[in-house]
Amino acid sequence: MIDLTRLTSIELLTLHARIAEELRGRAIARTSNNPTGDLAEYLFCQAFGWKPAGNSKANIDAIARDGTRYQIKGRRITRHTKSRQLSAIRDLAGRHFDYLAGVLFTEEYRILRAALIPYAIVEQRAKFVEHTNSHKFILHDDVWTAPGVRDVTQKLTETARSLEAQHGAA
């Protein structure tokens, strides 16, 4: 294990960049940006056999074999940020997705909780944010008890474990 405290700031940033590139090379991440969203998309698609929608499909991240459309969001909870607010949902009124697939990660990118949330629940609970012209949705614990919400924490956890084993994690 690397002792991160011994690295300079530039060495840490370099390591971050190299890790991002390695995740891209393994097809876990699609970009070299913050990997939270890409990891969420990868895990849901792997767990459920969904096809990534690609960049051409606005507001849809994956499509199931039966045509069900998913918008996928992830949030990493850290010692510095406890917020469960997902990234902006654009054009909610356009009904571009059937389900929101949401996952909360721990600081170390372990699965904390995950759910498949019907569009109607998202529409009911999301709040419009005028200055971003989007809706915000927060994965509060009571989301998991809403009608039609499916807790998929175990399924995503199993998928993440198989990913670790596949790539030789310690």
CORGI-V449935 format. One record per helix or strand. SS is the DSSP state (2 for helix, 1 for strand). FROM is the first residue (numbers start at 1). LEN is the number of residues. If there is no record, write none. Layout:
SS_FROM_LEN ; SS_FROM_LEN
This chain:
2_4_3 ; 2_9_17 ; 2_36_13 ; 1_51_2 ; 1_62_2 ; 1_69_8 ; 1_85_1 ; 1_89_1 ; 2_92_3 ; 1_99_7 ; 1_111_8 ; 2_119_7 ; 1_127_3 ; 2_130_3 ; 1_134_3 ; 1_138_1 ; 2_141_5 ; 1_150_2 ; 2_153_14
